[in-house]
């Protein structure tokens, strides 16, 4: 594309999007960021090595993603423009959204469950940040920043029963990614936001991965580990903390719990058509949580990739095999299944699942576009089942509130065609 293809910019547009960039200019502007999404070039460092130069924004989106969405939306090209229309129509994307910060957020237990307030505000902050990044309209940046500033000046604690660990993980990685997108906006108090993430969310994430509430190491399902790994990784990027970055990546690669990739994908197969598949740890539980795992592991891989560490391809693309397995089964096809056993509680009581669960089979969650556009367009892998799940079942992805009002509808950000299509 030529410079003339770029939409007009204003002084309020983020600095990394203020000019039409040549390939060389984009490389300079992004500062060495992995540009596979925009340019098809990627060189991975040794796994687990924290960046020496951090890429910003470099969480689930990098400047190439944002610039591409900006260009395609301005040109009215699909699938970007169709997803943009879904974003604009979503009530959480309105610049008039008003934050409702809480001093203590409760999830689980006998407390009043106020955590939906948090996930609704995070969805609004994220979606307004996207509208600002793509159009330059500061009304949306002001809204997103106001939400973040209100929470960072109010929130002091997460509480509840063990479910509070889920809140710390899911809303931790999501909120940190909003901060990452806003980090160069004048109206955003980055320092206060970083302190909230470090002091309120990170201790829960770190503590859970360290001791799992003092239960058997296999007691918790993969998603519990994964969302907390994702939160630590997102906080590390937001705060440029190399130790936390390595903590997250190392756990994903070789941790003791079920979020470590070998434990999350315990059995590998090849189907009759020659496709490599990997049984997901929660497949015998239900498909809703299994598909949730595709989203939680996916954002870990995406964030690490945008800082130069290829977890998408780690262990001979083990996560890819799992995503193919989950997608194949949820599009109505048969997959092999090996009895899965584990220990639960504090005494590691024996449990087993002998068949794959059909509960919530085919559930629609907006997690597949990101996986398809990475594995198919960047790695050039034949992702037949992932593509079918994304294209034939989910379609154009929405976001907060488009998949129900309960927490499951907010476990992922969505808008995958807008931000990842290539």
KARA-V536734 format. One record per pair of residues at least 12 apart in sequence whose ideal C-beta (glycine too) atoms are under 10 Angstrom apart, sorted by sequence separation. I is the first residue (numbers start at 1). GAP is how many residues later the second one is. D is the distance in whole Angstrom. If there is no record, write none. Layout:
i/gap/d
I/GAP/D
I/GAP/D
This chain:
i/gap/d
17/12/9
23/12/9
26/12/7
27/12/8
68/12/8
69/12/10
72/12/8
73/12/9
102/12/6
105/12/8
106/12/10
107/12/10
128/12/4
129/12/7
131/12/9
132/12/7
208/12/8
212/12/8
232/12/5
233/12/7
236/12/6
252/12/9
265/12/10
266/12/8
267/12/4
281/12/8
300/12/10
301/12/9
325/12/10
340/12/7
341/12/8
371/12/7
374/12/10
375/12/9
400/12/9
402/12/7
6/13/8
7/13/9
16/13/5
26/13/7
102/13/9
105/13/5
127/13/8
128/13/7
131/13/9
132/13/9
158/13/9
180/13/10
212/13/8
231/13/10
232/13/8
233/13/10
235/13/9
236/13/9
265/13/4
266/13/6
267/13/9
280/13/6
298/13/10
301/13/8
339/13/6
340/13/5
341/13/9
373/13/10
399/13/8
400/13/8
402/13/10
6/14/4
15/14/8
16/14/7
27/14/9
69/14/9
73/14/9
100/14/9
105/14/10
128/14/9
129/14/9
130/14/9
158/14/9
179/14/5
232/14/10
233/14/9
234/14/9
264/14/9
265/14/7
266/14/9
267/14/10
280/14/8
297/14/9
298/14/9
339/14/7
340/14/8
372/14/5
373/14/10
376/14/10
399/14/6
400/14/8
5/15/7
6/15/8
16/15/9
23/15/9
69/15/8
73/15/10
102/15/6
125/15/10
128/15/4
129/15/4
178/15/9
179/15/7
209/15/9
232/15/6
233/15/4
264/15/10
265/15/6
266/15/6
297/15/10
338/15/10
339/15/5
340/15/10
368/15/10
371/15/5
372/15/5
397/15/9
399/15/4
400/15/10
3/16/8
4/16/7
23/16/6
101/16/8
102/16/7
127/16/9
128/16/4
129/16/9
208/16/7
209/16/7
232/16/4
233/16/7
262/16/10
264/16/7
265/16/7
267/16/10
337/16/9
338/16/9
339/16/8
340/16/9
371/16/9
372/16/10
397/16/9
398/16/5
399/16/5
3/17/3
16/17/10
21/17/9
100/17/5
101/17/9
127/17/8
128/17/9
176/17/9
179/17/9
208/17/8
231/17/8
232/17/9
261/17/9
264/17/5
266/17/10
280/17/9
337/17/8
368/17/10
369/17/9
372/17/8
373/17/9
397/17/4
398/17/7
399/17/10
2/18/8
3/18/8
23/18/9
33/18/10
69/18/10
99/18/9
100/18/9
125/18/8
126/18/8
128/18/9
129/18/9
175/18/8
176/18/9
179/18/7
229/18/9
230/18/8
233/18/9
263/18/7
264/18/9
265/18/10
301/18/6
337/18/6
338/18/10
368/18/6
369/18/10
371/18/9
372/18/5
396/18/10
397/18/6
398/18/10
1/19/8
3/19/8
32/19/9
102/19/9
124/19/7
125/19/5
128/19/8
129/19/9
208/19/9
209/19/6
229/19/5
232/19/8
233/19/8
300/19/9
301/19/9
337/19/4
368/19/8
371/19/8
372/19/8
396/19/9
397/19/4
399/19/9
2/20/9
32/20/10
33/20/9
35/20/10
100/20/8
101/20/7
124/20/8
125/20/8
155/20/10
176/20/10
208/20/5
209/20/7
228/20/9
229/20/9
232/20/10
336/20/9
337/20/10
368/20/9
369/20/10
370/20/9
394/20/9
396/20/9
397/20/6
32/21/6
33/21/9
34/21/7
99/21/10
100/21/6
125/21/9
126/21/9
175/21/8
176/21/5
207/21/9
208/21/10
229/21/10
298/21/8
335/21/7
368/21/5
369/21/5
396/21/6
397/21/8
3/22/9
31/22/7
33/22/4
99/22/5
125/22/4
175/22/7
176/22/10
205/22/8
206/22/8
209/22/10
229/22/5
230/22/9
259/22/9
297/22/6
301/22/10
334/22/9
367/22/9
368/22/4
369/22/9
372/22/10
394/22/8
395/22/9
396/22/9
397/22/9
31/23/9
32/23/7
33/23/9
97/23/9
98/23/9
124/23/6
125/23/6
152/23/9
205/23/4
208/23/10
209/23/8
228/23/9
229/23/5
258/23/5
367/23/9
368/23/8
394/23/10
397/23/9
31/24/6
33/24/9
34/24/9
37/24/9
38/24/8
97/24/8
123/24/10
151/24/8
173/24/10
204/24/8
205/24/8
208/24/10
258/24/8
365/24/10
366/24/9
30/25/7
31/25/8
33/25/6
37/25/7
38/25/8
39/25/7
99/25/8
122/25/8
125/25/10
172/25/7
175/25/10
176/25/8
205/25/9
206/25/9
226/25/10
294/25/9
297/25/8
298/25/8
364/25/9
368/25/8
369/25/8
30/26/9
36/26/10
37/26/10
38/26/3
97/26/9
98/26/9
99/26/8
121/26/5
122/26/9
125/26/9
175/26/7
176/26/9
202/26/10
205/26/5
206/26/7
225/26/7
226/26/8
229/26/8
293/26/10
297/26/8
368/26/5
369/26/9
390/26/8
391/26/10
30/27/10
31/27/9
35/27/8
37/27/5
38/27/7
97/27/4
121/27/9
148/27/8
151/27/10
152/27/9
201/27/9
204/27/8
205/27/5
225/27/9
329/27/7
362/27/9
367/27/8
368/27/10
369/27/9
370/27/9
390/27/9
30/28/9
34/28/7
35/28/9
36/28/8
37/28/6
38/28/10
92/28/7
96/28/10
97/28/8
147/28/10
172/28/9
173/28/9
205/28/10
229/28/9
265/28/10
294/28/8
329/28/10
330/28/10
366/28/6
369/28/6
33/29/5
35/29/5
38/29/7
91/29/10
92/29/9
95/29/10
121/29/8
122/29/9
172/29/4
202/29/7
205/29/10
206/29/10
228/29/9
230/29/9
264/29/7
293/29/8
294/29/6
329/29/9
332/29/8
364/29/7
365/29/7
366/29/9
368/29/8
33/30/7
34/30/9
38/30/6
92/30/9
93/30/9
94/30/8
97/30/9
121/30/7
148/30/6
171/30/8
172/30/7
201/30/6
202/30/7
205/30/8
225/30/7
229/30/6
293/30/9
330/30/9
331/30/10
332/30/7
363/30/9
364/30/5
366/30/9
367/30/8
33/31/7
37/31/7
92/31/5
93/31/7
97/31/7
147/31/8
148/31/6
201/31/9
225/31/9
226/31/9
228/31/7
229/31/9
325/31/10
330/31/6
331/31/7
362/31/7
363/31/10
364/31/9
366/31/4
30/32/7
31/32/9
91/32/10
92/32/4
96/32/10
168/32/8
169/32/8
172/32/8
173/32/9
225/32/5
226/32/9
227/32/8
264/32/10
265/32/9
290/32/9
291/32/10
294/32/6
329/32/7
330/32/5
365/32/9
366/32/6
30/33/5
90/33/8
91/33/9
92/33/9
93/33/9
94/33/9
95/33/6
118/33/8
145/33/10
148/33/10
149/33/10
168/33/5
172/33/6
201/33/9
202/33/5
224/33/8
225/33/6
226/33/4
264/33/7
293/33/8
294/33/8
329/33/9
330/33/7
364/33/9
366/33/7
29/34/7
30/34/7
90/34/9
92/34/8
93/34/4
94/34/8
117/34/10
144/34/7
145/34/10
148/34/6
167/34/9
168/34/8
197/34/8
201/34/7
202/34/9
224/34/8
225/34/2
226/34/10
259/34/9
330/34/9
364/34/10
29/35/10
92/35/5
93/35/6
144/35/10
147/35/10
168/35/8
169/35/8
222/35/8
223/35/9
224/35/7
225/35/7
226/35/10
258/35/10
290/35/9
291/35/6
330/35/10
91/36/9
92/36/8
93/36/10
95/36/8
152/36/9
153/36/8
168/36/3
169/36/6
221/36/10
222/36/4
223/36/8
261/36/8
290/36/5
291/36/9
294/36/10
366/36/8
26/37/8
30/37/9
90/37/6
93/37/8
94/37/9
95/37/9
118/37/8
144/37/8
145/37/6
148/37/10
152/37/6
167/37/8
168/37/6
197/37/8
198/37/7
202/37/9
210/37/10
220/37/7
221/37/6
222/37/5
259/37/8
278/37/10
366/37/7
26/38/7
29/38/9
93/38/6
144/38/6
149/38/8
152/38/9
166/38/10
168/38/10
197/38/5
206/38/8
209/38/8
217/38/9
218/38/9
219/38/9
220/38/6
221/38/9
222/38/9
225/38/8
226/38/7
259/38/8
330/38/10
364/38/10
365/38/7
88/39/9
148/39/10
149/39/7
152/39/9
153/39/6
165/39/6
168/39/9
169/39/7
197/39/10
202/39/9
205/39/9
209/39/9
217/39/5
218/39/8
219/39/9
220/39/8
222/39/9
225/39/8
261/39/9
278/39/9
280/39/10
283/39/9
287/39/8
290/39/8
291/39/7
364/39/7
16/40/8
87/40/6
118/40/9
141/40/9
145/40/6
148/40/6
149/40/5
152/40/4
153/40/9
156/40/9
164/40/7
165/40/8
168/40/7
169/40/9
198/40/9
217/40/6
218/40/6
261/40/10
276/40/9
278/40/6
290/40/8
363/40/9
364/40/10
16/41/8
26/41/7
87/41/10
141/41/7
144/41/8
145/41/9
146/41/8
148/41/8
149/41/10
151/41/10
152/41/4
155/41/6
194/41/8
197/41/6
198/41/6
206/41/7
210/41/10
217/41/8
222/41/7
223/41/9
259/41/9
276/41/8
278/41/8
280/41/10
281/41/9
326/41/10
327/41/7
21/42/9
88/42/10
95/42/8
145/42/4
146/42/9
148/42/9
151/42/8
152/42/8
154/42/9
157/42/10
158/42/6
165/42/8
166/42/9
197/42/7
202/42/7
205/42/9
206/42/10
209/42/6
222/42/4
276/42/9
278/42/8
279/42/9
280/42/5
283/42/8
287/42/7
326/42/10
370/42/9
378/42/10
14/43/8
21/43/9
87/43/6
88/43/7
95/43/9
96/43/9
97/43/10
115/43/9
142/43/9
144/43/9
145/43/4
149/43/7
152/43/7
153/43/9
156/43/8
157/43/7
158/43/7
165/43/5
198/43/8
205/43/9
221/43/9
222/43/9
277/43/10
278/43/3
279/43/7
280/43/9
283/43/7
287/43/6
365/43/8
366/43/9
370/43/9
373/43/7
377/43/9
87/44/7
95/44/4
99/44/9
115/44/10
141/44/5
142/44/10
143/44/10
144/44/8
145/44/8
148/44/9
149/44/8
152/44/4
155/44/9
156/44/7
164/44/9
165/44/10
194/44/6
195/44/9
212/44/9
222/44/10
276/44/8
277/44/6
278/44/4
282/44/9
323/44/9
327/44/8
365/44/8
367/44/9
370/44/9
372/44/8
373/44/8
377/44/8
378/44/7
94/45/10
95/45/5
98/45/9
99/45/10
115/45/8
141/45/9
142/45/6
145/45/10
148/45/5
151/45/7
152/45/8
155/45/6
158/45/9
159/45/10
193/45/8
194/45/5
202/45/10
212/45/6
218/45/8
252/45/8
276/45/5
277/45/8
278/45/8
280/45/6
323/45/8
326/45/10
327/45/9
363/45/9
364/45/10
366/45/10
367/45/5
369/45/9
370/45/10
371/45/9
372/45/10
377/45/4
16/46/9
17/46/7
21/46/7
84/46/9
88/46/10
94/46/9
95/46/9
97/46/6
101/46/8
105/46/9
114/46/10
141/46/7
142/46/9
155/46/9
158/46/6
162/46/9
193/46/10
194/46/9
198/46/9
209/46/7
212/46/10
217/46/9
275/46/9
276/46/10
277/46/9
278/46/7
279/46/6
280/46/5
283/46/7
365/46/7
366/46/6
367/46/10
369/46/8
370/46/5
373/46/9
374/46/7
376/46/9
16/47/4
20/47/9
84/47/9
87/47/9
88/47/10
93/47/8
95/47/7
96/47/7
97/47/9
99/47/6
100/47/9
101/47/10
113/47/8
138/47/8
141/47/8
157/47/10
165/47/9
194/47/9
209/47/9
277/47/5
278/47/5
279/47/9
324/47/9
365/47/6
366/47/8
367/47/8
369/47/3
370/47/10
373/47/4
15/48/10
16/48/10
19/48/10
95/48/4
98/48/8
99/48/4
101/48/9
111/48/7
115/48/9
119/48/8
122/48/9
126/48/7
129/48/9
130/48/10
133/48/7
138/48/9
145/48/9
148/48/9
152/48/9
165/48/7
190/48/8
209/48/7
252/48/6
268/48/9
276/48/7
277/48/4
278/48/9
323/48/5
360/48/10
366/48/3
368/48/7
369/48/5
372/48/8
373/48/6
374/48/9
14/49/8
17/49/6
94/49/8
95/49/9
97/49/9
98/49/8
99/49/8
101/49/4
102/49/8
111/49/6
115/49/9
118/49/7
122/49/6
125/49/9
126/49/9
129/49/6
132/49/9
133/49/9
138/49/8
151/49/9
190/49/10
208/49/9
251/49/10
252/49/8
275/49/6
276/49/9
277/49/9
280/49/9
323/49/9
365/49/8
366/49/7
367/49/8
369/49/9
370/49/8
371/49/9
372/49/9
373/49/5
16/50/8
17/50/6
84/50/7
93/50/9
97/50/7
99/50/8
100/50/8
101/50/5
104/50/10
105/50/7
109/50/8
110/50/9
111/50/9
113/50/9
121/50/10
122/50/10
125/50/8
128/50/9
129/50/9
132/50/8
162/50/9
209/50/8
261/50/8
265/50/8
268/50/8
275/50/9
277/50/10
279/50/10
335/50/9
366/50/6
369/50/8
370/50/5
372/50/10
16/51/8
20/51/9
84/51/10
95/51/10
99/51/4
100/51/9
101/51/9
103/51/6
104/51/8
105/51/10
106/51/9
107/51/7
108/51/9
109/51/5
110/51/8
115/51/9
119/51/8
123/51/8
126/51/7
127/51/10
129/51/9
130/51/8
162/51/6
208/51/10
249/51/9
270/51/9
277/51/7
320/51/8
323/51/10
324/51/9
366/51/9
369/51/5
370/51/10
14/52/8
98/52/9
99/52/7
101/52/7
102/52/7
103/52/7
104/52/7
105/52/8
106/52/8
107/52/8
108/52/4
109/52/4
115/52/5
118/52/10
119/52/6
122/52/5
125/52/10
126/52/5
129/52/4
133/52/10
161/52/10
248/52/7
252/52/8
262/52/10
269/52/8
277/52/9
283/52/8
319/52/9
323/52/8
333/52/8
369/52/7
14/53/10
17/53/6
101/53/4
102/53/7
103/53/5
104/53/5
105/53/5
106/53/5
107/53/4
108/53/4
109/53/9
111/53/10
118/53/6
122/53/5
125/53/5
128/53/10
129/53/6
132/53/8
162/53/9
170/53/9
173/53/10
174/53/9
177/53/9
261/53/6
262/53/7
265/53/5
268/53/6
271/53/9
275/53/8
284/53/7
331/53/10
17/54/10
80/54/9
100/54/10
101/54/6
102/54/9
103/54/7
104/54/7
105/54/7
106/54/5
107/54/8
108/54/6
109/54/8
121/54/9
124/54/10
125/54/9
128/54/10
166/54/10
169/54/8
173/54/7
176/54/9
177/54/10
180/54/7
183/54/10
249/54/10
261/54/6
264/54/8
265/54/7
267/54/10
268/54/9
271/54/9
283/54/7
284/54/10
320/54/9
331/54/6
99/55/9
102/55/9
104/55/6
105/55/8
106/55/9
107/55/9
108/55/3
109/55/8
115/55/10
119/55/8
122/55/9
123/55/9
126/55/8
165/55/8
169/55/7
172/55/8
173/55/9
176/55/7
179/55/9
180/55/10
183/55/7
226/55/10
248/55/9
249/55/6
264/55/8
265/55/10
267/55/10
273/55/10
280/55/10
283/55/10
284/55/8
285/55/9
320/55/5
330/55/9
331/55/10
333/55/9
14/56/10
104/56/9
107/56/5
108/56/6
115/56/8
118/56/9
119/56/10
122/56/6
125/56/9
126/56/10
129/56/9
169/56/8
170/56/10
171/56/9
172/56/8
173/56/9
174/56/9
175/56/9
176/56/9
178/56/10
179/56/9
225/56/10
248/56/8
253/56/10
262/56/7
265/56/7
266/56/10
269/56/8
279/56/8
284/56/5
319/56/9
327/56/8
328/56/8
329/56/9
332/56/10
13/57/9
106/57/9
107/57/5
108/57/9
118/57/8
121/57/10
125/57/8
162/57/10
166/57/8
169/57/8
170/57/5
173/57/4
174/57/9
176/57/9
177/57/5
180/57/6
252/57/10
261/57/5
265/57/4
268/57/9
271/57/7
278/57/10
279/57/7
283/57/8
284/57/10
324/57/9
327/57/9
328/57/4
331/57/5
106/58/7
107/58/9
108/58/8
162/58/8
166/58/7
169/58/3
170/58/9
172/58/8
173/58/4
176/58/4
177/58/10
179/58/10
180/58/5
222/58/7
223/58/9
245/58/9
249/58/9
253/58/8
261/58/6
264/58/7
265/58/10
267/58/9
277/58/6
279/58/6
282/58/9
284/58/10
317/58/8
324/58/9
327/58/4
328/58/9
330/58/10
331/58/6
105/59/8
107/59/7
108/59/8
129/59/10
165/59/6
168/59/8
169/59/4
172/59/3
173/59/8
175/59/8
176/59/5
179/59/5
180/59/10
222/59/4
223/59/7
245/59/8
252/59/6
277/59/7
279/59/6
281/59/7
312/59/9
320/59/8
324/59/7
326/59/8
327/59/5
330/59/6
74/60/8
107/60/4
165/60/10
167/60/9
168/60/7
169/60/8
170/60/8
171/60/8
172/60/8
173/60/7
174/60/8
175/60/9
176/60/9
177/60/8
178/60/9
179/60/9
221/60/7
222/60/6
249/60/6
265/60/8
280/60/10
323/60/8
324/60/8
325/60/8
326/60/9
327/60/8
328/60/8
329/60/10
6/61/8
9/61/9
69/61/8
73/61/6
74/61/9
106/61/8
107/61/9
163/61/10
166/61/6
169/61/7
170/61/8
172/61/10
173/61/4
176/61/7
177/61/8
221/61/5
248/61/10
253/61/6
254/61/10
261/61/8
279/61/8
281/61/9
313/61/10
320/61/7
324/61/5
327/61/7
328/61/8
331/61/7
332/61/9
72/62/9
73/62/8
105/62/6
162/62/9
165/62/8
166/62/9
169/62/5
172/62/7
173/62/8
176/62/5
223/62/10
245/62/7
249/62/7
252/62/8
253/62/8
271/62/9
272/62/10
312/62/6
313/62/9
317/62/8
323/62/8
324/62/6
327/62/4
331/62/6
7/63/6
70/63/7
71/63/10
105/63/9
107/63/10
165/63/7
168/63/6
169/63/9
172/63/7
175/63/9
176/63/9
218/63/9
222/63/10
246/63/10
248/63/10
271/63/9
312/63/7
320/63/7
323/63/5
324/63/10
326/63/8
327/63/8
330/63/7
6/64/8
7/64/7
66/64/8
69/64/8
70/64/5
107/64/9
221/64/7
245/64/8
271/64/7
317/64/7
6/65/6
7/65/10
69/65/5
70/65/8
227/65/9
230/65/9
234/65/8
249/65/9
271/65/8
313/65/10
324/65/9
5/66/6
7/66/8
8/66/8
60/66/10
67/66/9
70/66/9
105/66/8
223/66/6
226/66/9
227/66/10
230/66/6
233/66/8
234/66/9
237/66/6
269/66/8
270/66/9
290/66/9
312/66/8
313/66/7
320/66/8
323/66/9
327/66/9
1/67/10
5/67/10
7/67/3
66/67/5
67/67/10
222/67/9
223/67/9
226/67/6
229/67/8
230/67/8
233/67/6
236/67/9
237/67/9
252/67/9
269/67/5
284/67/10
290/67/8
312/67/7
6/68/8
7/68/8
61/68/9
65/68/9
66/68/7
221/68/6
222/68/9
225/68/10
226/68/10
227/68/9
228/68/9
229/68/9
230/68/9
231/68/10
232/68/10
233/68/10
268/68/10
269/68/9
284/68/8
285/68/7
289/68/9
292/68/10
299/68/9
302/68/6
313/68/10
5/69/8
6/69/10
61/69/9
221/69/10
223/69/6
226/69/9
227/69/5
230/69/5
231/69/10
233/69/10
234/69/6
237/69/8
267/69/8
269/69/9
284/69/3
287/69/9
288/69/10
290/69/10
291/69/8
298/69/6
301/69/9
302/69/9
305/69/8
310/69/9
312/69/10
1/70/7
5/70/7
63/70/10
222/70/9
223/70/5
226/70/4
227/70/10
229/70/10
230/70/5
233/70/5
237/70/6
267/70/8
268/70/10
283/70/8
284/70/8
286/70/10
287/70/7
289/70/9
290/70/8
291/70/10
295/70/6
297/70/9
298/70/9
301/70/9
1/71/10
221/71/9
222/71/5
225/71/9
226/71/5
229/71/6
230/71/10
233/71/7
236/71/9
267/71/5
282/71/9
284/71/7
285/71/10
286/71/5
287/71/7
288/71/7
289/71/8
290/71/9
291/71/9
292/71/9
294/71/8
295/71/8
296/71/9
298/71/10
299/71/8
57/72/10
61/72/8
221/72/8
223/72/9
224/72/9
225/72/10
226/72/9
227/72/9
230/72/10
266/72/8
267/72/10
283/72/10
284/72/6
285/72/6
286/72/9
287/72/6
288/72/4
291/72/6
295/72/4
298/72/5
302/72/7
223/73/6
226/73/9
227/73/9
230/73/7
267/73/8
283/73/5
284/73/5
286/73/4
287/73/4
288/73/9
290/73/9
291/73/9
292/73/7
294/73/5
295/73/9
298/73/6
301/73/8
305/73/9
1/74/9
222/74/8
223/74/9
226/74/7
229/74/10
230/74/10
233/74/9
266/74/7
283/74/7
285/74/8
286/74/5
287/74/5
289/74/9
291/74/5
293/74/9
294/74/7
297/74/9
301/74/10
173/75/10
222/75/8
229/75/10
266/75/10
282/75/9
284/75/10
285/75/10
286/75/9
287/75/7
288/75/5
292/75/8
295/75/8
57/76/9
233/76/10
266/76/10
280/76/10
287/76/6
291/76/6
294/76/9
295/76/9
298/76/8
279/77/8
286/77/9
288/77/8
291/77/9
294/77/7
233/78/10
287/78/10
263/79/10
258/84/8
169/90/10
294/92/9
105/95/9
294/95/9
104/96/10
291/98/9
222/100/10
291/103/10
276/105/10
275/107/8
274/108/9
275/108/9
277/108/8
273/109/10
275/109/7
275/110/7
273/111/8
273/112/10
60/113/8
299/113/8
59/114/8
60/114/9
271/114/9
298/114/8
299/114/8
59/115/10
66/115/8
296/115/8
17/116/7
60/116/10
61/116/8
292/116/7
295/116/6
296/116/8
16/117/10
17/117/9
59/117/7
60/117/5
291/117/10
295/117/4
302/117/10
14/118/8
18/118/9
59/118/4
294/118/9
295/118/9
298/118/10
302/118/8
13/119/9
14/119/6
17/119/8
59/119/9
61/119/8
289/119/9
292/119/6
295/119/9
12/120/8
13/120/8
57/120/9
59/120/9
60/120/8
61/120/7
288/120/7
291/120/10
292/120/8
13/121/10
59/121/4
60/121/9
221/121/9
291/121/9
13/122/9
14/122/8
57/122/10
58/122/7
59/122/7
170/122/9
177/122/8
220/122/10
289/122/10
12/123/10
13/123/4
57/123/5
173/123/8
180/123/9
218/123/9
219/123/8
288/123/10
12/124/5
13/124/10
56/124/7
57/124/5
59/124/10
218/124/4
219/124/7
220/124/9
10/125/9
11/125/9
12/125/8
13/125/9
56/125/9
57/125/9
58/125/10
170/125/10
174/125/9
177/125/10
217/125/9
218/125/5
219/125/5
9/126/10
10/126/5
12/126/5
57/126/7
170/126/8
173/126/6
177/126/8
180/126/10
216/126/8
217/126/8
218/126/7
219/126/6
7/127/9
9/127/6
10/127/9
11/127/10
12/127/10
14/127/9
56/127/6
57/127/8
169/127/8
173/127/8
176/127/9
216/127/4
219/127/8
7/128/8
8/128/8
10/128/9
13/128/10
56/128/8
215/128/9
216/128/6
7/129/9
12/129/7
215/129/7
216/129/6
219/129/8
173/130/8
215/130/6
216/130/7
218/130/7
219/130/9
215/131/6
216/131/7
217/131/8
214/132/7
215/132/9
216/132/4
219/132/10
213/133/9
215/133/9
216/133/8
218/133/9
14/167/9
14/168/9
16/168/8
14/169/10
15/169/6
14/170/6
60/170/9
14/171/8
59/171/10
12/173/9
12/174/10
59/174/8
60/174/8
59/175/6
59/176/10
59/177/10
60/177/10
59/178/5
58/179/6
59/179/7
57/180/9
58/180/10
56/181/8
57/181/10
54/182/9
55/182/8
56/182/9
54/183/7
54/184/10
56/184/9
227/184/8
51/185/9
54/185/10
50/186/7
51/186/9
54/186/5
50/187/10
53/187/10
54/187/10
54/188/9
223/188/9
51/189/8
50/190/9
52/190/8
50/191/8
51/191/7
54/191/9
50/192/3
49/193/9
50/193/7
50/194/8
51/194/7
50/195/4
49/196/9
50/196/5
48/197/9
49/197/8
50/197/9
48/198/6
50/198/10
48/199/10
50/199/8
48/200/9
49/200/8
48/201/5
47/202/7
48/202/5
47/203/9
48/203/10
48/204/9
47/205/10
48/205/6
47/206/6
48/206/9
47/207/10
174/226/10
178/235/9
171/236/10
174/236/8
177/236/8
65/237/10
170/237/8
174/237/9
60/238/9
174/238/9
60/239/6
171/239/9
174/239/7
59/240/8
60/240/10
62/240/9
167/240/9
170/240/8
171/240/10
173/240/10
60/241/10
61/241/8
62/241/10
65/241/9
166/241/8
170/241/6
60/242/5
61/242/10
64/242/9
170/242/9
59/243/8
60/243/6
62/243/9
63/243/10
59/244/5
62/244/5
163/244/10
58/245/8
60/245/10
61/245/8
62/245/9
166/245/9
58/246/10
60/246/7
58/247/10
59/247/7
58/248/5
59/248/9
57/249/8
58/249/5
56/250/10
58/250/9
55/251/6
56/251/10
55/252/6
54/253/7
55/253/8
53/254/10
54/254/10
51/255/10
53/255/9
48/256/9
51/256/5
52/256/10
47/257/9
50/257/8
51/257/6
49/258/10
50/258/10
51/258/8
49/259/8
50/259/9
44/260/10
49/260/7
44/261/8
48/261/7
45/262/9
46/262/10
47/262/6
42/263/8
45/263/5
46/263/8
47/263/7
48/263/10
44/264/6
45/264/6
47/264/8
37/265/9
43/265/8
44/265/6
45/265/9
42/266/8
44/266/4
47/266/10
48/266/10
43/267/9
44/267/9
47/267/6
37/268/9
42/268/7
44/268/10
47/268/10
36/269/8
37/269/8
44/269/8
130/269/9
34/270/10
36/270/9
44/270/10
34/271/6
35/271/10
42/271/10
34/272/6
127/272/6
33/273/7
34/273/8
126/273/8
127/273/7
33/274/8
34/274/6
36/274/9
126/274/8
127/274/10
33/275/8
34/275/9
124/275/10
125/275/10
32/276/8
34/276/9
36/276/10
123/276/6
124/276/7
123/277/3
124/277/9
122/278/8
123/278/7
121/279/10
123/279/10
86/280/10
120/280/7
119/281/8
120/281/8
119/282/10
83/283/10
130/283/9
134/284/8
120/285/9
130/285/7
134/285/9
83/286/9
123/286/9
127/286/8
133/286/10
119/287/10
123/287/6
126/287/6
127/287/9
119/288/6
122/288/8
126/288/10
127/288/8
130/288/7
116/289/8
126/289/9
130/289/7
79/290/8
116/290/8
119/290/9
120/290/7
123/290/7
116/291/7
119/291/4
122/291/9
123/291/9
115/292/7
118/292/9
119/292/9
113/294/10
116/294/8
115/295/10
107/300/8
93/306/8
92/307/7
93/307/9
65/308/10
90/308/7
92/308/5
93/308/10
86/309/10
89/309/9
90/309/6
91/309/9
92/309/6
60/310/8
86/310/6
87/310/10
90/310/7
91/310/6
92/310/9
85/311/9
86/311/7
87/311/8
90/311/6
91/311/10
79/312/10
83/312/10
84/312/10
86/312/5
87/312/7
90/312/6
82/313/9
83/313/5
86/313/8
89/313/9
82/314/5
83/314/6
83/315/8
87/315/10
79/316/9
80/316/10
83/316/9
86/316/7
79/317/6
78/318/9
79/318/9
92/318/10
93/322/10
90/324/9
90/325/9
87/327/9
86/328/9
87/328/6
86/329/7
83/331/9
84/331/8
86/331/9
87/331/6
83/332/6
86/332/8
87/332/10
83/333/8
84/333/9
85/333/10
83/334/4
84/334/6
80/335/10
82/335/7
83/335/4
37/336/8
42/336/7
81/336/9
82/336/9
83/336/8
37/337/8
40/337/9
41/337/10
42/337/9
79/337/9
80/337/6
81/337/9
83/337/10
36/338/8
40/338/7
79/338/4
80/338/6
83/338/8
78/339/8
79/339/8
80/339/9
82/339/10
37/340/8
40/340/10
80/340/10
36/341/9
37/341/7
79/341/10
80/341/6
36/342/5
79/342/5
36/343/9
78/343/9
34/344/10
77/344/9
72/345/10
73/345/8
69/346/9
72/346/8
69/348/9
69/349/5
72/349/8
68/350/10
69/350/6
68/351/9
69/351/9
61/352/10
68/352/9
69/352/8
60/353/7
65/353/9
66/353/8
68/353/8
65/354/5
68/354/7
65/355/7
65/356/10
65/357/9
61/358/6
64/358/9
60/359/8
61/359/9
60/360/9
37/382/9
40/382/9
37/383/7
37/384/10
38/384/8
37/385/6
36/386/9
